[in-house]
């Protein structure tokens, strides 16, 4: 009886100590959040697109250096990629951060459509918050490690060009995650949740057609139109849509369509994305798209070449890590609007297509579902990380409920207090999850066992983008 009583007392004391530790970590984040809010808004203002995030990357590196992290810049042959570390030895807990903006969604932080003067890009996927909130978490973990003498390493990964540039894939390929025990990340969203969900594998390429220029009226027979080749390719790909899996997504933009109507275009380019829940099927569909391009060139008597820009694996979920992060998200809670924020949200709500969910969703934490349906509708280069090391992520309500990603409404919220509040929820959740992993090594052991089982004994990592160098000019 005495031993049982002592065991209960010890368990209670341990739980109380853990709760005290987490309260202290949350308090650290609260005390310093103004610093990181200012950083997030500066990066929002920079709005730098993939592989051009010089100011954004530099600002995050400077903050980490000032907090005692050792920073290694320009990793994986990418000038804006970096790693920042504190501590030594294992466990090594990695935290991901992104900071690239999207072209074509310039927007002020107001609840009506209004492009920013002098800017053609915007943070429509919340990466100004993602990178900043993640370093906020990393610094809080560092402070806790320093105060408690906790052994191990917290490592922040500065990951550029997630939006179609696959920055993390090059970092994985360079072996920068090979010694990591677990990786934590998050993303902007319209609600607070941890999901054991995969994503869509994704391959993109620019198809370039080369024809012969001539006068379009006086000598059309002497010309070979590169634009006609693009049109022929697009038509054939669209004819494929009935004969591919329903979950596949193919989309494209014509990035160069000639110079003038009276000149037969000698050059044209179309930029394609192919997505599927399975990287194997994705590769098969992409190969068929290439055949369409080859057929288009043959039929229009033009020449074709193509450049793979990026390739992402689908996410490999980890239930052990998801459940750990869910508990911490529930501890932190959701986003509570002030009257002013609610007024902003109501104006945004009226601009959204379809019936938007109630604004109160932002304050809630969705329950964990260990068996979600589908792979989600997006792709991410976190997928390649998740097949290299056990990985877990969450999303938080940085946007007004019902807001789609890659929209001006997302840019607007990411540049004001609603987005900043969601960022703090993420920073706290990631920091608390890291504390659990440092103090409960059995969680890492269990997560690794699940990881190996899901990945399979014969798995060998082969990047979808091959051995190409990072496409530092893909946004040009």
Buried (B, 14 or more C-beta within 10 A) or exposed (E): EEEEEEEEEEEEEEEEEBEEBBEBBBEBBEEBBEBBBEBBBBBBBBBBBBBBBEBBBBBBBEBBEEBEBEBEBEBBEBBBBBBBBBBEEBBBBBBBBBBBBBBEBBBBBBBEEEBBEEBEBBBBBBBBBBBBBBBBBBBBBBBBBEEEEBEBBBBBBBBBBBBBBBBBBBBBBBEBBEEBBBBBBBBBBBBBBBBBBBBBBBBBBBBBBBBBBBEBEEEEEEBBBBBBBBBBBBEBBEEBEEEBEEBBBBEBEBEBBBEEEEBBBBBBBBBBBBBBBBBEBBBBBBEBBBBBBBBBBEEBEBBBEBBBBBBBBBBBBBBBBBBBBBBBBBBBBBBEBEEEBBEBBEBBBEBBEEEBBEBEBBBBBBEBBEEBEEBBEBBBBBBBBBBBBBBBBBBBBBBBBBBBBBBBBBBBBBBBBBBBBBBBBBBBBBBBBBBBBBBEEEBBEBBBEBBEEBBEEEEEEEBBBEEBEBBBEBBE
